[in-house]
Amino acid sequence: MGKQVNNSVNIIPLTKFLKHCLTLLLLAVSISTTAQDLPYSNGKKYTLGDITVAGNTSFSEQTIITYSGLRKGAEMNIPGEDIGAAIKKLWNSKLFSDIEVYITKIEGDVAFLEIRLSDLPQLNELKINGVKKSKFEEIIKDNKLDKGVKVTENLITTTKNYLTNKYKKEGFYNAKVYINTIDVKDSVQTSRVNMVLNIDKGEKVKIDHIIFDGNTILSEKKLRKSMKNTKQKNPIRLLKRSKYIEADYKEDLVSLIDRYKENGYRDARVISDSIIVNDDKSITLKINLEEGEKYTFGNINFIGNTVYTNQQLTRMLRINKGDTYNGVLLQKRLADQTKPDGDDITNLYQNNGYLFSSINPVEVSADNNVIDMEIRITEGKPAYFNSVSVVGNDKTNDHVIYREIRTRPGQLYSKAMVVRTVRELGQLGFFDAQEISPDFINPNPNEGTIDMQYSVKETGSSQIELQGGYGGGGFIGTLGLSFNNFSIKDIFKKDAYKPIPMGDGQKLALRLQASRFFQTYSFSFSEPWLGGKRPVQFSTSISHTKQFLFDGLTGNADKSKSFNITGVTVGLAKRLRVPDDYFTLSQALSFQRYDLNNYNTGLFTFGDGYANNLSYTVGLSRDNTNIDPIYPTGGSRFSVTAKMSLPYSLFDGEDYDQLEEDRAIADTNGDFEEVARIDQERYKWLEFYKVNFKGEWYTQVAKDLVLRPSVEFGFLGAYNNARGVIPFERFFLGGDGLGNFSIDGREAIALRGYPNQSIQPINSITGQVSNDGATIYNKFSLELRYPITLKASAKIYALSFLEGGTAYNSFRDYNPFNLKRSAGLGIRIFMPAFGLLGIDFGHGFDPVPGDTVKSGWQTHFIIGQQF
């Protein structure tokens, strides 16, 4: 019988069995067997003979057989699970479009198989129609349509759905996407196809009107305002367009009902809504409402609370009997989902260890439109941190991260400390602040333990500073290298240079700044945790600058006439615990040596000589901005600093009143050499004190829209009026703040819309504009920011601003509200390798001092600076 079957067997696809075929048909000349001989559940055991491969494939026969798991000489039931498993393995490779296994012949108990399959086609060429060429790369990248990719039905379907949804989100509600594939016929054996991607975005659907029906309590204006993302046409609106996006519209219908709930109408609902297509292809949204009746709060009782008293919880809830029912407010007071550190009852429990607590409001009565509530609380066990770990840091050493973590093993759980830890890690600048994630692992309500894992994603922490601008008579260029996660202990380890020693959180910066008229070299280093036990920052810097005198005849620098300054600064900054641990107390001791070599200008009456500046700076600052230091969305930052020298005039024995008289006589007589000698004596050691204040606040006025008001003030004074205010350390207001080319200790204060350092005081006696800088200034700024992208590779945000500032030389003339005003637009781009880049277009509404025409439009290009 075996020979007869062998001589007459047909090729039978085994996949038929796997698709519910229960009969193996063996045809012979005179003998046949029935399905009962080969039941599917048990099959018949065979030894595999040769296995061959057929079909359209570029893979070798041995590769396919090996990957299938089938091997010659193996014993298996046919039909049975082994054949099914082999087919499944080949399907899972996602390399083939058609797979079948056949019996080619049977000799006794030996079965010979053939695997017949076809390769999935590869993408040969892609043609895109219906969009601009500038969008091709984005489409290819987002949908992984690179040449050589395997073209599957799933790829075609996901690409079509992605693009359709993408354009609907952009307001093209009728967008359609068609994808065709064409086989490539050539001599190459590999199966390939050309893909044609036809995109028909259609017209952008605009909302002409939003009409409400059934509203009597709330006006249409208020209802439209409650719909944050769906707006009807309004020519004066800039930030929100009137395009129709279905997902946003559905979300806004919920916001619409929430507005009613905030006003006591808890039963309000949308009965129906419809879209009316207008003749001009715009649409009208019609929303039918049922407002219901107004409700008030009745009795509010707390059930299940043992940790906090009813009085404590009532004070936290801040809702009283008789108040208008507000379901949205009630939910926020119980658990504010929009603020992780919100002032609500859930956080009250979770900040004190009750991670597993639950709080549920239940309406127990609504008689006469008065709602009695029970706040049912399940407190659970206090939770303790069992373990705390960090993942994702490949470059930053563990101790740098763990010293910033506020949650420790064995400590009572606190949500506030988790939120604070996320902020501290984001403020380091070593990680993508948007990607830091606190994850709960193995929560155990019965034992009251939780494992905490912080996931971080490292970003480039070293920067190349390239900065350019005009000032001081020419182009100013800056080249700097800033290593913000440096490790000085590894500088002698060869293996640590990848490309530099990194991971200890230290900062090392080298900087060169130059133009035709000056050169500046500087080096700085800081260690944020001196000694490694407490957050005490040690910093030091060394700098040397040489400035050359401008030659009015040639327009070049006269290098035989120079003004040199060499300085060194050492500082300590300590994080405080009182009033809270957002405060930092900083102190610094600095020394600068000024040398003038035949450097005769109007700023100094002596051209040859020197001045020494030994000063002490103390500052108090508070920074609780969150979370991203590049784009804070909340919190505030302020600082007040005082810089002062020793009061030399109290103990140097010099009679400065007499010296001032002698100077006045010499000046009257035109004895300029004597004036220079006296000034050299006055400024041999600089005597001054200087106070600066700066404050800025961040408020999230919408989902991503951030308002940043700020205020600045500075004052430079003298201990001894006879000695006078020094010509160093003064304030120069106006422009982009790029004033580092000046080496006389001046502060360049940005005021967009005006030329650099153009806002100078006017002498109240002579009426002339001073070019020596101001001793008093103040500045007010209001900035509105909106993010375009906050990805780690590039963070981009647009901004608009209003600014005003003023500068004076005495409080007698000082008027803080007589401002030089400006407004404008700008954009900022932060890239880890280059720092912050930006450009601003500012319009100055007032003339600069000494001029009668308003400043007008000014362009400010910023590299490496931030307003």
C-alpha positions in Angstrom: 0.0 0.0 0.0 2.9 2.3 0.8 4.3 2.1 -2.8 0.9 2.7 -4.3 0.4 5.9 -2.3 3.9 7.0 -3.1 3.5 6.7 -6.8 0.1 8.5 -7.0 0.1 11.1 -4.2 -1.1 14.7 -5.0 0.5 17.8 -3.3 -1.8 18.7 -0.4 -1.6 22.0 1.4 -1.3 21.4 5.2 -2.6 24.8 5.9 -6.0 23.5 4.8 -5.9 21.4 7.9 -5.0 24.3 10.1 -8.0 26.2 8.7 -10.5 23.6 10.0 -10.0 21.0 7.2 -10.4 17.6 9.0 -9.5 15.4 6.0 -6.2 14.5 4.5 -7.0 13.2 0.9 -4.4 10.7 -0.4 -5.2 9.8 -4.0 -4.0 6.6 -5.5 -4.8 4.6 -8.5 -6.8 2.0 -6.7 -6.5 2.8 -2.9 -7.6 5.8 -0.9 -7.8 6.5 2.8 -10.4 8.6 4.7 -10.1 11.4 7.1 -10.7 9.0 9.9 -7.2 7.5 9.3 -5.6 11.0 10.0 -7.6 12.7 12.7 -6.5 16.4 13.2 -6.3 16.2 16.9 -3.8 13.4 16.9 -2.5 13.1 13.4 -0.1 10.4 12.4 3.5 10.4 13.5 6.0 10.9 10.6 9.7 11.3 10.3 10.5 14.4 8.2 12.5 13.7 5.1 13.8 16.5 2.8 12.3 20.0 3.2 12.3 22.2 0.1 11.5 25.8 -0.4 9.6 27.3 -3.4 8.1 30.6 -4.3 9.2 34.2 -4.9 11.8 34.9 -2.2 15.3 36.3 -2.0 16.2 34.4 1.2 18.2 31.2 0.9 16.5 27.8 1.4 18.6 27.0 4.4 17.7 30.3 6.1 14.0 29.8 5.7 14.1 26.1 6.9 16.2 27.0 9.9 14.0 29.9 10.9 10.8 27.7 10.6 12.2 25.3 13.2 11.6 22.3 11.0 14.5 19.9 10.6 15.1 16.7 8.6 14.8 13.6 10.8 12.5 15.1 13.3 9.4 13.2 14.4 6.1 15.0 14.5 2.3 14.4 14.0 1.0 15.4 10.6 -1.3 17.2 10.8 -0.4 18.7 14.2 0.9 21.7 16.3 4.5 21.5 15.0 3.5 22.5 11.5 1.3 25.3 12.8 4.2 26.6 15.0 6.5 26.7 12.0 4.0 28.7 10.0 3.5 31.1 12.9 7.3 31.7 13.2 7.5 32.6 9.6 4.5 34.9 9.9 6.0 36.6 12.9 9.2 37.5 11.0 7.0 40.0 9.0 9.1 39.2 5.9 6.6 37.2 3.9 3.2 37.9 2.3 2.0 34.3 1.7 3.1 31.1 3.5 1.9 27.5 2.8 3.3 24.1 3.7 2.7 21.1 1.4 3.3 17.3 1.6 5.1 16.5 -1.6 5.3 12.7 -1.0 5.1 10.1 1.7 7.3 7.0 1.8 6.2 4.7 4.6 6.6 6.8 7.8 8.7 9.5 6.1 7.0 12.7 4.9 8.6 15.1 2.5 7.6 18.8 2.8 7.7 21.9 0.7 7.5 25.4 2.1 6.0 27.7 -0.5 6.1 31.5 0.3 6.5 34.9 -1.2 8.5 37.9 0.2 6.8 41.0 1.3 7.5 43.7 -1.3 10.1 46.4 -0.5 9.4 50.1 -1.1 11.3 51.2 -4.2 10.1 54.7 -4.9 7.6 57.0 -3.1 5.6 59.7 -4.9 3.7 62.2 -2.8 1.0 64.3 -4.4 -1.1 67.1 -2.8 1.3 68.7 -0.3 4.4 71.0 -0.6 7.8 69.4 -1.1 8.9 70.9 2.2 6.5 68.5 3.9 7.8 65.3 2.2 10.6 64.6 4.7 8.2 65.0 7.6 5.7 62.5 6.1 8.4 60.0 5.3 9.9 60.2 8.8 6.7 60.1 10.7 5.4 57.1 8.8 8.7 55.3 8.3 8.4 55.3 4.5 12.1 55.0 3.7 13.3 53.1 0.7 13.6 49.4 1.3 10.9 49.2 4.0 8.6 46.2 3.8 5.2 47.2 2.4 2.5 45.6 4.4 -1.2 46.1 4.6 -0.7 47.4 8.1 1.8 50.0 6.9 -0.6 51.2 4.3 -3.5 51.4 6.7 -1.6 53.1 9.5 -0.1 55.7 7.1 -3.5 56.5 5.7 -5.1 56.8 9.2 -2.2 58.9 10.5 -2.3 61.4 7.7 -6.1 61.7 7.7 -6.1 62.4 11.4 -3.2 64.8 11.2 -4.9 67.0 8.6 -8.2 66.8 10.5 -6.5 68.2 13.6 -5.2 71.0 11.4 -8.7 72.0 10.4 -9.0 70.0 7.2 -12.1 68.1 8.3 -12.7 66.6 4.8 -9.1 65.4 4.3 -8.8 62.1 2.3 -5.7 60.0 1.7 -5.4 57.4 -1.1 -2.4 55.0 -1.4 -1.7 52.9 -4.4 1.1 50.4 -5.0 2.6 49.4 -8.3 4.7 46.3 -8.8 8.2 46.9 -10.2 9.0 44.7 -13.2 12.8 44.4 -13.7 15.6 41.8 -13.6 16.0 42.1 -9.8 14.6 39.1 -8.1 13.6 41.0 -4.9 9.9 41.9 -4.9 9.6 45.7 -5.0 6.8 48.2 -5.4 6.4 51.9 -6.1 4.0 53.7 -3.8 1.9 56.7 -4.8 0.5 58.7 -1.9 -2.3 61.0 -2.9 -3.3 63.5 -0.3 -6.5 65.6 -0.7 -6.7 67.9 2.2 -9.7 69.8 0.8 -10.6 73.2 2.1 -9.9 74.1 5.7 -13.2 74.0 7.5 -13.8 77.3 9.4 -16.5 77.8 12.0 -18.6 80.8 10.9 -21.0 80.8 13.9 -21.7 78.8 17.1 -25.4 78.9 17.9 -27.0 77.9 21.2 -30.6 76.9 21.7 -32.3 76.5 25.0 -30.0 78.8 27.1 -31.6 81.4 29.3 -29.3 81.4 32.3 -25.9 81.9 30.6 -25.5 84.2 27.6 -24.1 82.9 24.3 -21.0 85.1 24.9 -20.2 83.3 28.1 -20.9 79.9 26.6 -18.6 80.5 23.7 -15.9 81.7 26.1 -16.1 78.4 27.9 -15.2 76.6 24.7 -11.5 77.0 24.9 -10.5 75.3 21.6 -13.5 75.7 19.4 -14.1 79.3 18.3 -16.2 81.0 15.7 -14.6 83.5 13.2 -13.2 86.7 14.8 -10.8 88.9 12.8 -9.1 90.3 15.9 -8.3 86.9 17.6 -4.7 85.8 17.0 -4.0 82.8 19.3 -7.0 80.7 18.7 -8.2 80.0 15.1 -11.7 79.2 14.1 -10.9 75.8 12.6 -13.1 72.8 13.3 -11.4 69.9 15.0 -13.7 67.1 16.1 -11.7 66.0 19.2 -11.4 69.5 20.5 -15.1 70.1 19.9 -16.1 67.1 21.9 -13.8 68.2 24.7 -15.4 71.7 24.6 -18.9 70.3 24.9 -17.8 68.9 28.3 -16.3 72.3 29.2 -19.6 73.8 28.3 -21.5 71.7 30.8 -18.8 72.3 33.4 -19.6 76.0 33.1 -23.2 75.3 34.1 -22.0 73.1 36.9 -19.9 75.9 38.2 -23.0 78.1 38.4 -25.2 75.5 40.2 -26.9 73.8 37.3 -25.7 70.3 37.8 -28.4 68.7 35.6 -27.4 70.7 32.5 -26.8 68.7 29.4 -26.4 68.9 25.7 -29.5 67.5 24.1 -28.1 67.5 20.6 -25.6 69.1 18.4 -25.3 69.5 14.6 -23.1 70.8 11.9 -24.6 73.0 9.2 -22.5 73.4 6.0 -22.8 77.0 4.7 -22.7 78.1 1.1 -19.1 79.4 1.5 -17.9 76.0 2.7 -17.7 77.2 6.3 -19.8 75.5 9.0 -22.2 76.6 11.7 -22.4 74.6 14.9 -25.8 74.4 16.5 -25.9 73.2 20.1 -29.2 72.4 21.9 -29.1 72.7 25.7 -31.2 71.8 28.6 -30.1 73.9 31.6 -32.2 72.4 34.4 -32.6 74.0 37.8 -30.2 75.7 40.1 -28.9 73.9 43.2 -27.2 74.9 46.4 -25.0 72.9 48.8 -26.7 71.6 51.9 -25.0 69.7 54.7 -21.6 68.3 53.9 -20.5 65.5 56.2 -17.2 63.6 56.3 -17.4 59.9 56.8 -14.4 57.6 57.7 -11.9 60.3 58.7 -9.8 59.6 61.8 -6.5 61.4 60.9 -8.1 64.8 60.5 -11.1 66.2 62.3 -14.2 67.4 60.5 -13.2 71.0 61.3 -9.8 70.6 59.6 -11.3 69.0 56.5 -14.1 71.7 56.3 -11.4 74.4 56.4 -9.6 72.7 53.6 -12.7 72.2 51.5 -13.7 75.8 51.8 -17.4 75.1 50.8 -20.2 76.0 53.1 -23.9 75.2 53.4 -25.9 77.5 51.2 -23.2 78.1 48.6 -24.2 77.7 45.0 -23.6 74.2 43.9 -20.3 73.9 42.0 -19.4 70.4 41.0 -16.2 71.5 39.3 -15.0 73.4 42.3 -15.9 70.5 44.6 -13.8 68.1 42.6 -10.8 70.5 42.6 -11.0 70.9 46.4 -11.1 67.2 46.8 -8.4 66.4 44.2 -7.2 69.0 41.7 -6.1 67.1 38.7 -4.6 70.2 37.1 -2.1 70.9 39.9 0.0 68.1 41.3 0.8 70.2 44.3 -2.7 71.7 44.6 -4.2 72.8 47.9 -6.8 69.9 48.2 -7.9 67.2 50.6 -6.3 64.4 48.6 -2.9 66.1 48.8 -3.4 66.8 52.5 -3.6 63.0 53.0 -0.9 62.1 50.5 1.6 64.6 51.7 1.4 63.0 55.1 1.9 59.4 54.1 -1.6 58.2 53.1 -0.9 57.2 49.5 -3.6 54.5 49.6 -6.3 56.8 50.7 -9.4 57.4 48.6 -11.9 60.2 48.8 -15.3 59.9 47.2 -18.1 62.5 47.2 -21.6 61.1 47.4 -24.9 63.0 47.0 -27.2 61.6 49.7 -30.1 64.0 49.1 -31.3 66.6 46.6 -34.6 67.7 48.1 -35.8 71.2 47.1 -32.7 71.6 45.0 -30.5 71.5 48.1 -27.8 68.8 47.8 -26.6 67.1 51.0 -23.2 65.5 50.5 -21.2 62.8 52.2 -17.4 62.9 51.7 -16.5 59.2 52.2 -12.9 58.7 53.1 -10.9 55.5 53.2 -7.6 56.4 54.8 -5.8 53.1 54.6 -2.4 52.5 56.1 0.4 55.1 56.0 2.8 54.2 53.2 6.6 54.2 53.5 9.2 54.2 50.8 10.7 50.7 50.6 13.3 51.5 47.9 14.1 54.5 45.8 15.9 54.1 42.5 16.8 56.0 39.3 17.0 54.7 35.7 18.1 56.3 32.5 21.3 58.0 33.6 24.2 56.8 31.6 26.6 59.8 32.0 25.5 61.4 35.3 26.8 59.6 38.4 24.3 58.2 40.8 25.4 60.3 43.7 24.7 63.5 41.8 21.1 62.5 41.3 20.5 60.9 44.7 21.6 63.9 46.6 18.8 65.9 45.0 16.1 63.3 45.7 13.7 64.3 48.5 12.3 60.8 49.0 14.4 58.3 51.0 13.9 54.6 51.9 12.1 54.3 55.2 10.6 57.8 55.0 6.8 58.4 55.1 5.4 58.9 51.7 4.8 62.5 50.6 3.4 63.5 47.3 4.9 67.0 47.8 8.4 65.5 48.1 7.9 63.5 44.9 6.8 66.6 43.1 9.8 68.5 44.6 12.2 65.8 43.5 10.9 66.0 39.9 11.5 69.8 40.0 15.0 69.4 41.5 16.1 66.9 38.9 14.7 69.1 36.1 16.5 72.1 37.4 19.9 70.3 37.2 19.9 70.8 33.5 21.3 67.4 32.8 17.9 65.7 31.9 15.0 66.5 29.7 12.6 68.1 32.2 9.6 67.1 30.2 10.5 63.4 30.4 11.2 62.9 34.1 8.7 60.4 35.4 8.1 59.2 39.0 6.9 55.7 38.8 5.3 53.7 41.6 6.5 50.1 41.7 5.1 47.3 43.9 2.6 49.3 45.9 1.5 47.2 48.8 -1.6 48.6 50.7 -1.6 45.7 53.1 2.0 46.3 54.3 2.0 50.0 53.6 5.1 50.1 51.4 5.9 51.5 48.0 9.0 51.3 45.7 9.8 54.6 43.9 11.6 54.7 40.6 12.5 58.0 38.8 12.9 57.6 35.1 15.2 60.3 33.5 16.4 60.9 30.0 19.8 62.6 29.6 20.4 65.5 27.3 23.5 67.2 26.1 24.8 69.2 29.0 27.9 70.7 27.4 27.5 73.8 25.2 29.4 75.6 22.6 28.7 79.3 22.9 28.7 81.3 19.7 27.6 84.9 20.3 27.7 87.8 17.9 26.6 91.4 18.0 27.6 95.0 17.4 28.8 97.4 20.0 31.8 99.5 21.1 32.5 100.4 17.5 32.5 97.1 15.8 31.5 93.4 15.6 31.8 91.5 18.8 32.4 87.7 18.6 32.3 85.2 21.5 33.5 81.6 21.5 33.0 79.6 24.6 33.0 76.1 25.8 30.8 75.2 28.8 30.8 71.8 30.4 27.8 71.7 32.7 28.2 68.1 34.0 32.0 68.1 34.5 34.0 65.7 36.7 37.3 67.3 37.8 38.4 64.2 39.7 38.6 62.2 36.4 40.8 64.7 34.5 43.8 62.4 34.8 41.9 59.3 33.8 42.4 58.5 30.1 39.2 56.4 29.9 37.0 59.2 31.2 37.4 61.4 28.1 34.2 60.6 26.1 35.0 63.3 24.9 35.5 64.9 28.4 35.3 63.7 32.0 31.6 63.9 32.9 29.1 62.9 35.5 29.8 64.8 38.8 27.6 67.8 38.2 30.4 70.4 38.2 30.6 73.3 35.7 33.7 74.3 33.8 33.7 77.2 31.3 36.3 78.7 29.0 35.4 81.8 27.2 37.1 84.1 24.6 35.5 87.4 23.5 37.0 89.8 21.0 36.6 92.6 18.6 38.9 95.1 17.0 39.0 97.1 20.2 39.2 94.5 23.0 40.0 91.0 24.0 38.6 89.0 27.0 39.7 85.7 28.3 38.0 84.0 31.2 37.9 80.7 33.1 35.3 79.6 35.7 34.6 76.5 37.7 31.9 75.6 40.2 31.1 72.7 42.5 27.5 72.6 43.6 28.0 70.3 46.6 31.3 71.3 48.3 32.3 68.4 50.4 29.5 66.2 49.0 27.3 66.4 52.1 25.4 69.7 51.8 24.2 71.9 48.9 27.0 74.5 49.3 28.2 75.7 46.0 31.8 76.7 45.6 32.7 78.8 42.5 35.8 80.6 41.2 36.6 82.6 38.1 39.7 84.2 36.6 39.5 86.7 33.8 41.8 89.1 31.9 40.7 91.8 29.4 42.5 94.3 27.3 40.7 97.2 25.6 42.4 99.5 23.0 41.7 103.1 22.4 39.7 104.2 19.3 41.8 106.2 16.8 39.5 108.8 15.3 41.7 109.4 12.3 42.1 105.9 11.1 38.9 104.4 12.7 41.0 101.5 14.0 42.3 100.5 17.4 45.4 102.2 18.7 47.1 99.2 20.4 49.7 101.5 22.0 46.9 102.8 24.2 45.2 100.2 26.3 43.1 99.7 29.4 43.7 96.3 31.1 41.8 94.5 33.8 42.7 91.3 35.6 40.2 89.8 38.0 39.6 86.9 40.3 36.5 85.9 42.2 35.8 83.3 44.8 32.2 82.6 46.0 30.1 80.3 48.2 26.3 79.8 47.9 24.4 77.9 50.5 20.8 76.6 50.3 18.9 77.7 53.3 16.2 76.0 55.4 14.5 79.1 56.7 12.1 80.7 55.7 12.0 77.7 53.3 14.5 75.7 51.4 13.9 77.5 48.1 16.2 80.3 49.5 19.9 80.6 48.7 22.4 82.8 50.5 25.4 83.6 48.3 28.6 85.4 49.1 31.6 86.3 47.0 34.9 88.1 47.3 36.4 89.6 44.2 39.4 91.6 43.2 40.0 93.6 39.9 43.1 95.5 38.9 42.6 98.2 36.4 45.6 99.4 34.5 45.5 102.4 32.1 48.4 102.9 29.7 48.1 106.2 27.9 44.3 105.6 27.8 42.8 109.1 27.7 39.1 109.2 27.4 36.2 111.3 28.7 35.4 108.5 31.1 38.6 108.9 33.1 40.4 112.1 33.7 43.7 110.2 34.1 45.2 108.2 31.2 48.1 106.6 33.0 47.6 104.9 36.3 45.6 102.2 38.0 42.6 101.4 40.2 42.0 98.5 42.5 38.5 97.1 43.2 38.3 94.8 46.2 34.6 94.1 46.9 32.3 91.8 48.8 29.0 90.6 47.4 26.2 89.1 49.4 22.9 88.0 47.8 19.6 86.4 48.9 17.6 84.6 46.2 14.6 82.4 46.0 13.7 80.2 43.1 10.7 77.8 43.0 10.0 77.8 39.3 8.9 74.6 37.8 9.8 72.3 36.2 11.8 73.1 33.1 14.4 75.8 33.6 14.2 76.7 29.9 10.4 77.0 29.9 9.1 77.5 33.5 5.3 77.2 33.7 4.8 78.3 37.3 6.5 79.7 40.4 8.7 82.7 40.8 12.3 83.8 41.0 13.8 86.8 42.7 17.1 88.0 44.0 18.5 90.9 45.9 22.2 91.5 46.0 24.5 94.1 47.7 28.1 94.6 46.4 30.3 96.8 48.5 33.9 97.9 49.0 35.6 98.9 52.2 34.9 102.5 53.3 38.5 103.5 52.7 37.7 107.2 53.3 37.1 106.5 57.0 40.6 105.3 57.7 43.0 106.3 54.9 43.7 109.7 56.4 42.8 111.6 53.2 40.9 114.9 53.4 38.5 114.3 50.5 36.7 117.6 51.1 40.0 119.5 50.5 40.8 117.2 47.7 37.5 118.0 46.0 38.2 121.8 46.4 41.7 121.3 44.9 40.2 119.4 42.0 37.6 122.1 41.4 40.4 124.8 41.4 42.6 122.8 39.0 39.6 122.2 36.7 38.8 125.9 36.7 42.4 126.8 35.9 42.6 124.3 33.1 45.3 122.3 35.0 44.3 118.9 33.7 47.4 117.2 34.8 46.5 118.2 38.4 43.0 117.0 37.9 44.3 113.6 36.6 46.6 113.3 39.6 43.8 114.0 42.1 41.5 111.6 40.4 44.2 108.9 40.4 44.4 109.4 44.2 40.6 109.2 44.5 40.3 106.0 42.5 43.4 104.2 43.7 41.1 102.0 45.7 37.5 102.1 44.5 34.9 102.9 47.2 31.3 102.2 46.5 28.2 100.2 47.4 25.7 98.8 44.9 22.2 97.2 45.3 20.3 95.2 42.7 16.9 93.7 42.8 15.2 91.4 40.3 11.9 89.5 40.5 10.0 87.5 37.9 6.8 85.4 38.1 5.4 82.7 35.9 1.7 82.0 35.6 0.1 79.4 33.3 -2.9 81.4 32.0 -4.0 78.7 29.6 -2.9 75.1 28.9 0.5 76.1 27.5 0.4 79.9 27.5 2.7 81.4 30.2 2.7 85.0 31.4 6.0 86.3 32.8 6.0 89.7 34.5 9.3 91.0 35.8 10.7 94.0 37.6 14.4 95.2 38.0 16.0 97.9 40.0 19.6 99.0 40.5 21.4 101.7 42.6 25.1 102.6 42.8 26.1 104.8 45.7 29.0 106.4 47.5 29.9 106.3 51.2 31.5 109.8 51.0 29.9 112.4 48.8 33.2 114.3 48.6 34.9 111.3 47.1 31.9 110.9 44.7 30.4 107.9 42.8 33.0 106.0 41.0 33.0 105.9 37.1 33.0 102.1 37.3 30.2 99.6 37.9 27.5 101.8 36.3 24.3 100.8 34.5 23.9 101.1 30.8 20.3 100.5 29.6 19.0 99.6 26.2 19.3 97.0 23.4 20.0 93.3 23.7 22.1 93.4 26.9 25.2 92.4 25.0 27.6 94.6 26.8 30.4 92.3 28.0 32.9 94.1 25.7 33.0 96.9 28.3 35.6 96.2 31.0 34.9 99.0 33.4 32.6 96.8 35.5 29.5 98.2 33.8 26.2 96.3 33.7 24.4 96.2 30.3 20.7 96.0 30.9 18.5 94.8 28.0 15.7 97.0 26.9 14.4 95.8 23.5 13.3 98.4 21.0 16.2 100.7 21.6 19.9 100.7 20.5 22.4 99.1 22.8 23.3 101.2 25.9 21.4 104.2 24.4 19.3 105.0 27.5 21.6 107.4 29.3 20.9 110.0 32.1 20.4 113.7 31.3 22.2 116.1 33.4 19.5 118.2 35.1 21.8 121.3 35.2 23.4 121.3 31.8 20.6 119.4 30.0 23.3 117.3 28.3 23.2 113.5 27.8 25.7 111.7 30.0 27.8 109.0 28.4 29.1 107.7 31.7 26.2 105.4 32.5 23.6 105.7 35.2 23.7 105.2 38.9 20.0 104.3 39.2 17.8 102.3 36.8 14.5 100.5 36.9 12.8 98.3 34.3 9.4 96.6 34.0 8.6 93.8 31.6 5.6 91.7 30.7 6.1 88.7 28.5 3.7 86.2 27.0 5.2 82.9 26.0 3.8 80.0 23.9 5.7 76.7 23.3 6.1 75.4 19.7 8.0 72.3 20.9 9.6 71.3 24.1 11.4 68.2 22.9 14.9 67.5 24.3 16.5 68.0 20.9 15.2 71.5 20.5 12.9 73.6 22.7 11.3 76.4 20.8 8.8 79.0 22.1 7.4 82.2 20.7 6.9 85.4 22.8 5.4 88.8 22.8 6.5 91.5 25.2 5.8 95.0 26.6 8.8 96.7 28.3 9.7 100.0 29.9 12.8 101.3 31.6 14.5 104.5 32.8 17.9 105.6 34.0 19.1 108.5 36.2 22.1 109.7 38.1 20.4 111.0 41.3 17.2 110.5 43.2 16.5 114.2 42.8 15.7 113.6 39.2 14.5 110.0 39.5 11.0 109.2 38.2 10.4 105.4 38.0 7.4 105.9 35.7 8.9 108.2 33.2 9.7 105.1 31.0 11.2 104.5 27.6 8.5 102.1 26.4 8.6 99.3 23.8 6.7 96.3 22.5 7.5 93.5 20.1 7.7 89.8 19.2 10.4 87.2 19.4 11.3 83.6 19.3 13.7 81.4 21.4 15.3 78.2 20.4 17.3 76.1 22.9 19.6 73.4 21.7 21.7 71.5 24.2 24.9 72.0 22.2 24.5 75.7 21.7 22.4 77.0 24.5 19.7 79.6 23.9 19.3 81.3 20.5 16.8 83.9 19.7 15.7 87.0 17.8 13.5 89.9 18.8 11.8 92.6 16.9 11.1 95.5 19.2 9.4 98.8 18.6 10.6 101.7 20.7 7.7 104.2 21.3 9.9 107.0 22.7 13.1 108.8 21.5 16.4 108.0 23.1 17.8 110.7 25.4 19.1 113.6 23.3 16.9 112.7 20.3 13.5 113.9 19.2 12.4 111.0 17.0 11.1 107.8 18.5 13.4 104.8 18.3 11.1 102.7 16.1 11.8 99.1 15.1 15.0 97.5 16.3 16.2 93.9 15.7 18.0 92.1 18.5 19.8 88.8 17.8 20.6 86.8 20.9 22.9 83.8 21.2 23.6 82.4 24.6 21.5 84.9 26.5 18.0 84.8 27.9 15.6 87.6 28.9 
